């Protein structure tokens, strides 16, 4: 499909730079194809679902994946660079996006946590060798540490990777350390938050339980590729970056049982949906899964495992706007986004949310 079909004008004033407080105070646009749009609040979510429905949350935890580096190369002056980790390739290796990527070469040594003279800071230094270059500034780094020790050093030296549409307007601060993490985050590895989940407070989770809704978790470590614009003119020419996910057999069977009993599976966020759809067979039954997924959902790709989707408002021409258009229909979503813009909804990671149902939902 033509990528320009997924374009729309978004006033800059619609971009949220801080989240609602408390977390569940955000607005919620309910989208049922063929029915009138409903302006509700996130805290209304338990009333919009049915007892027996199952909510699926992504329990990934955002790591401080943005690192400042000093490149060293024999016979060349030092070069300051910035690295954004996005996919763990091995216990001692990460794929990353680098700036300025064009000035880096295979064999370069990158030193993190060093001063301009190359001396390690008080936290201790970290060194990596650039072993592979890809397109668009993507590189692969082999670090001098491995496993949990490497994780600890990255956590000490890195900074929170706020999305570029926020980071370009203000630096990350202490509030973001809490705000840009779900209350149920458990598994470290993401470099971007599963942002629909940022709306959930402990109180809202308790009300969900009291309403007879079940809660389940999957893991998809969101990569920095989620921020990348689609540069191709046709969706068939766009390459998705892999993300690592996990669904255990017990959770898969519990979710299959929910559907068999007449309940609905409600994905909290596009990341949860993408993981579930990566595991589903042609009949929508879920299976255990662990590994990378590059699933790209556009209109015409069937949604087999998910019956409703809670998700924030996404960028024009993004793979995520394509996904919600596949879920509820392109014209339905264009109308919903037009309503949201005119109605003052807040967009993107810290913005308001929506509850989407697929076309044909009664």
N, C-alpha and C positions, 0 to 999 in steps of 0.2 A: 504494500500500500504506500501511497505517497505520504511522506512525513509531514508535508505542509497541511494535511487534513487535520493534524493534531495541534495546530498552532492556534493561539488566541492572545488577545491583548490583556495584559495584567498590569494595572497601575502599581507603581512601586509602593504606594501607601498600603497596599494589601499585604505586604510581606511582614510577618511577625518577627520581631527581634527578641522578644521575651515571651515565655509561655503564660497562659492564664494561671491565676492563683485563686483558690486551690486548683490542683490538677484537673479535677472533674468539672470545673466551672466553664469550660469551653463550650462553644456552640456545636450542634450536631445537625447536619442536613440529611434528612431521610429521603432516599431516592428509590422509588418503586416505579420501574418503567411502565408507562401508560396511566399512572396515577399522579395526583397533585403532589408537588414537593412539600415536605413538612419541615418547618423550622423548630427544632427541639434543642435540648441541652444534653451534653455528654452524660450527666448524672441521670438522665431519663432512660439510659440504655436498658436496664433490667425490665422496664415496662414495655419496651419495644420488641422484646423476644418472648419465647414461650417456654414454660417449664419443660425440661427434657432437651432443650437445645444445648450445644456444647461450644464454648468459646476456646479458641486455640491461640495461645500467646507465644511469642518468640522471646525466649529467656536469655538471648545473647547479651553480653555486657561490653560496653564501649571501652576500648583501651586508649591510652594516650599515644596515638599512632603518628603524630606529626613530630618529626625530628630535624633539628638543625645539624648540618654536617660541614666538615671541612675536607675537601678533596686534596689528596696528596698524590703526586705522580712524579717520577724521576725526571728531572730536567724541566719541569713546568711549575709555575707559581701556584700557590694554594688557591682554591676556589671555594667560596661559600655556596652551599646548596641547601635545599630543603627537600626532605624525603617524606612521602606519605605512604606508610605501609598499607597494603590492602588485601593480601592473601598469603597465609602461611603455606609455604611449599614443602618444608621439612623442618625438623627440630631446630636447625641452625640457619634456615633460609626463609626469606620473605620476598614476595613480589611487591613492588612499590612503584609509585609515580614520583619522578624527580624533577626539580626545577633548579637550574636550567638543564634539562635533559640532553639537549643537543651537544653540550660542552663536556659531557661525561663519556667515558670510553670503557670498554671491557678491560679489566685489569686495574682500574683506578681503585685506590684505597680511600674509603670514607671513614672519617673519624668523628664520632659523636661525643658530646660532652667534653670537648677540648677547647682551650682558649685559642686565640689567634696564633700563638707560638707552638701549638700542638701539645701543650701540657694538659693532662686530665684535670677535670674540675673535682670538687670535693666529693661528688657523688660517685666518682669513678668513671673512667672512659669506656667507650665501646667502639670497636673497629669492625668494618665489613669490607669485603672485596666485591666489586661489581663483576659478576660472572656472565651476565647476559643482558642484551638490550633488545627491546621490542619497539612497537609503534607508539606514538603519542606520549613519549617520555616515560614509558614503562621500562623498569629495570628489574633484575633479580640480584639480590644481595646474599652473600654467604658471610655470616657473622663469626666472630672469633669466640663467641659463647654459644651455648645450645640449651634447649629445653627450658625448665623453670628458671634457671639462672639468667638466661637471656630475657625471659619475660620480666623478671624483676628489674633488670637494668633498663629495659625499654620503659617500664612504668616510672622509673626514677627520672629518666632523661626526657621523655616525650611530653607533649602537650595535647590537650583535648582537640580533636579535629572537627571544629564546628563547620557546618556546611558553608560553601563559599558565599552564598547570598546573605549569610549573617556575618561571617568572618571579614567580608569586605567592608562592613559598616562599623564593626566594633571588635575589639579583641575578646577572646574568651576570658572569663573571670571565675571567681570562686563560686558564684551562683550557678554557673553552667556545669560545674562538676556534679552537682546534684540534679539540676534541671534536665540535663541531657543524658539521663539514665532512667530507665524504668524502675519502679519500686520492686519489681520481681526479677531484675537482671541477676543472672547466676553464672553464666558461662563466658569467661573473657575471650575476646577474639574479634569483635566488631570494630570497625573504624567509622561507623555511622550508626545512629540509634534507630531502632524500629519505632518510628515516631508516633504511630497511632497509639502505641502502648504508653506514651508519656502522659496521656490523659487519665490514667488509672491511679486512683489513690487507694490506700488500705480500706477506707470506708466504702468506696465503690465496689471493691472486690468482695467485701463482706455482704453488701446488698445483692450482689450477683449470686452468691452462695444461698442467701436467704430466699431468692426468687426461684430456686429449683433449677438453676443453670449450672452445668458442670464446667470446670476449668481444666485445661490440659496445656502442656508446654511442648514445644519443639525448639530446635536451635537452628538458626541460619545466621552465620557471621557476616553481617552486611559489609560489603566492600566499598572502597572509594569510587568504584565504577558507577555507583548509583547517582553520583553527582555529574557524571560526564554527559554533555549534550550529545544528541544524535546528529552527527554531521552528514550522514548519508541522505540522499534524496528519496530513497525507497527503503522501507523497513527490512526488505530482504537483504540489504547490503550492510546492515548494522551488526556488529559483533558484540555480544554480551561478555562481560568479564565474569569468570567463575567465582562462586562463593561456596564455602563449605557449610554443609548442613547435616543435621542428625535427627532422625525420628526412630525411637525405639519400638520394638515389636509390641510391647504391652500397650503403649499409647495408641499405636495404630489399630490394635484390636478393639480397644475401648471406643475409639471414634467410629469404627465400622459398626459396633454395636449400637451406638447412638442413632446412626442412620437407619439401621435395621428396625429400631423401635419407633421410627417416625420422627425422630428429632432432627434438627438441622445443625450443620457444622458452620460456625461463624468464625472466620479468620480475622484476628485482630492485626491488621496491617498487611500490606502487600508482601512483606517478607514471609510471613506465616503462610499466606496463600501460595507463594511460589514454591516453598518447601513441600507443602501438601500436594500440589499439582505435579511436582517432580517425582513423587512416590506413587501416585495413583495409577491403577490399571485402567483399561478402557471402560470398565463398569463403575469406576470411581472408588473401588476398594483400595485402602491404603496398605502399604507394606513397609516393613522396616527399611531404613535407608541411612547410609552414612557415607559422605563423600562430597565431591564438587557437583554443582548444578549450574548450568548456563541457560536455563529455561527462559524463553523470550515469548511473552504472551501478548498477542495483538489480535484485533478483531478477526474472527474466523477460527482461532484456536479454541477448541472446546474446553470449558471449565467443568471438570468431572467430580471434584472432591469437596467443593466449597459451595454453600448455599446462601451465604451472606458475607459481606466484607465491610469491616470498619477501617477507614483509611483517611488520612489527611488530604489536603488539596495540593496537587502536584504542579510541576513546572510545565509550561508549554513545550511541545515537541519532545517530551521526555518519554522514556520507556514506561514509566509509571502511569502517565496519562493514557498511554496506549493500552496498558493493562486494564485500567478501570473502564475504558471504552470497550474492551473485549468482554468485560463482565456484565455491564449494564446497557451497552449500545453506545455508539459514537454520538448520535444525535441527542440521546438522553443525557449524556455527560456534558456535551456542549451546552445544552440548556441548563443543566444543573450548575455548571461553572459560571454561566452568565448570571444566573440568579444569585449565586454566592458573591460574585463581584459587586453586583448592584446592591446587595443586601449588607455589605460591609463585613463579610466573613474574612477571617485572617488566614493567610496561606502559608504553606510549607511546614518545616519541621516543628516550629513552635506555634503553629496556627491551629485553627479549629478543625473539626473532623466531619466525617460523613458516614452514614450507614447505607450501604448499597445492596440492592437485591437484583438478581438477574432478570433479564427480559422473560416475560411469561409468568412471573411470580404473582399469585392471586393476592 
